[in-house]
Amino acid sequence: MKIFKTFRGGYKFKRYEGQPLPILVEDKLPDRVVMPMRQGFGTEVKPLVKKGDAVFAGQIIGRDDDSVSSPIHSSINGIVEDVKRLNYFKRDITMVIIRRTDDSREISKLPGHSAEWGKLNNADIEKLVYLSGVSSLDREGIPTHFKSSIISPDDVKHLIIHATESEPYNISLEVLLEKKRLLYFFEGLKMLKRILPKCRVHLAVNVHKKKITEQLVKLTSGLEWIDIYPVEPKYPQGYDEMLVPTILKQKFPYGYSAANIGVVILNAQAVMGVYEAVALGRPLVERIVALSGPSMEDKIHVKVRVGTPLDHLLSLRLKKDGASRVVLNSLITGFKLNDLTLPIDRTFSQIVAIPEAAERKFLAFMQPGLKSDSYTRAFLARWIPFAHKRPDANMHGEERPCISCGFCEEVCPVRIIPHLLSKYVKREIIDETLMNYNIFNCIECGLCAFVCPVKIPLLKHIKEGHDKLVMQGCDRSQCILPYFNLKGIEEYRGVTKL
């Protein structure tokens, strides 16, 4: 066990109404699935099926070994209805649409898997991780010799597994790591160590999850290649840009990937996916998704097939009394889900639903704020332990001139000055001054806009300044490359530009 870790700035989101219960249910099979040929880290893969083909759950329907990518599988037994390009989260991507033909929940096993995985050689474990599609998870993927990442397994010096629970809403660690699942998680760690032989493993666990931490300490005692760090569940601790300096005490190359400096960062669900692929032969065709927020009827965890349309999952689980805003993965920076016909893919971890509100509150600044969250110390809710916050989509006020309170600067985890950058951008001062104030260091966590008492869209202004600098020919690499020996730069650019 290492010493307690934290960082300057950030914000602790406490007692938010609508937290998901530690309950896991299996969702019913959808009538159709829509399988994007790009999911998780990597480029789009080539579809291996055509309209009219019969497919089975677990069958590889998309693969491209010549690009940085991982295979895509069918999640149900069915018939391919169509293969066409559709808009998916602002990208034009090939989709394979499959109609279910039976009620079987059976999933075809990966060849070569073994419950006695210790007898497998490293190449076999690596192949199973790749063929399962698990190698596509998180921001840098899992390196294998099948080009699933921008670096090779031998380039990985550190593997960070995070279970920080720093968002306002999080997948419950009790659900992911309860009972036997904790043992499976530990087995998954050992599998990752086998295929990433030169890495040191670091577990970053919410400091308040004492029971899970104690169990992990017992399981890992005597292993010299792994360290456990209790971390403060302070947003945005779960970001790669914060985990590297917090855990490793290394600088992060903002705008690039942790993999560029030989670090792979995964969440607990990805580690479980590794175990299931190697020991159980399960391809990545299911995802555990937490349903949370005050507008969600069933605040639970659901194991759902990849490709399931959102409306199939949410139609009976959203409250009917009033409009709701549905947000993907993060209440602060998540994507607003306007189209509920979109399919669930491997990157989904939680869906948050909050009331869609627009009405003004009379003398809102004089209200005690028992249901409100505020960075200021003017609200009672900050200090009353039993008060639960009820977020909604209302701005609760209009934009006003900056009052130089310094709150945005105080919470910024990368030590830039958001209100100053905002003023330069609004005045169209787009030059090297912005670079001198480290505008390229922004990790877009959104905290500056969240704490601003006068509702200035600080993150929006910073993004505008960033984009205008790039249009003028300025490149963040000018601020990064002289100070880092980065690996896989061209491969990373090839993935992110698509």
Buried (B, 14 or more C-beta within 10 A) or exposed (E): BEEEBBBEBBBEBBBBBBBBBBEBEEBEBBEBBBBBBBBBBBBBBBBBBEEEBEBBBBBBBBBBEEBBBBBBBBBBBBBBBBBEEBEBBEEEBBBBBBBBEEEEEEBBEBEEBBEEBEEBEBEBBBBBBBBBBBBBBBBBBBBBBBBBBBBBBEBBBBBBBBBBBBBBBBBBBBBBBEEEBBEBBBBBBBBBBBBBEEBBBBBBBBBEBEEBBEBBEEBBEEEEEBBBBBBBBBBBBBBBBBBBBBBBEBEBBBBBBBBBBBBBBBBBBBBBBBBBBBBBBBBBBBBBBBBBBBBBEBBBBBEBBBBBBBBBBBEEBBBEEEEBBBBBBBBBBBEEBEEBEBBBBBBBBBBBBBBBBEEEEEEEEEBEBBBBBBBEEEBBBBEEEEBBBBBBBBEBEEEEEBEEBEBBBBBBBBEBBBBBBBBBBEEEEBEEEBBEBBBBBBBBBBBBBBBBBBEBBBBEBBBBBBEBBEEEEBEBBEBBBEEBEBBBBEBBEBBEEE
